[in-house]
Amino acid sequence: MHLKPDPPKPLKAQTMLPWIKFSLSTARLGYEVQTVMALRMLKLARGGSAATTEARRMVAEKGVAFAEAAATLATGGSMNKVVRRVRSRVSKNKRRLSRPFLSP
């Protein structure tokens, strides 16, 4: 007599909720990053000393963000924590870059 294996049990909403929240957070991060990239390109296209400063800041931020994310993960932190921190930095950049450009 052959016993049939039990059919897979459906996933409960409680099990999926953390993944759904994480997916939504990373999707928002992707959108927010695209917005900051567009604002940075506009600033760089204007040229001048503000563009030079922004280019340097942009490069420096990448190294700091990578080191911080690596340290968080190496010390047992979660990807959720990394995404929250990156979203926070992206939000600050968006606010800074969205301020009106006052000089010609």
Secondary structure as the mmCIF struct_conf table of DSSP 4:
data_model
#
loop_
_struct_conf.conf_type_id
_struct_conf.id
_struct_conf.beg_label_comp_id
_struct_conf.beg_label_asym_id
_struct_conf.beg_label_seq_id
_struct_conf.end_label_comp_id
_struct_conf.end_label_asym_id
_struct_conf.end_label_seq_id
HELX_LH_PP_P HELX_LH_PP_P1 HIS A 2 LYS A 12
HELX_RH_AL_P HELX_RH_AL_P1 ALA A 13 ARG A 46
HELX_RH_AL_P HELX_RH_AL_P2 GLY A 48 ALA A 74
TURN_TY1_P TURN_TY1_P1 THR A 75 GLY A 76
HELX_RH_AL_P HELX_RH_AL_P3 MET A 79 SER A 98
BEND BEND1 ARG A 99 ARG A 99
#
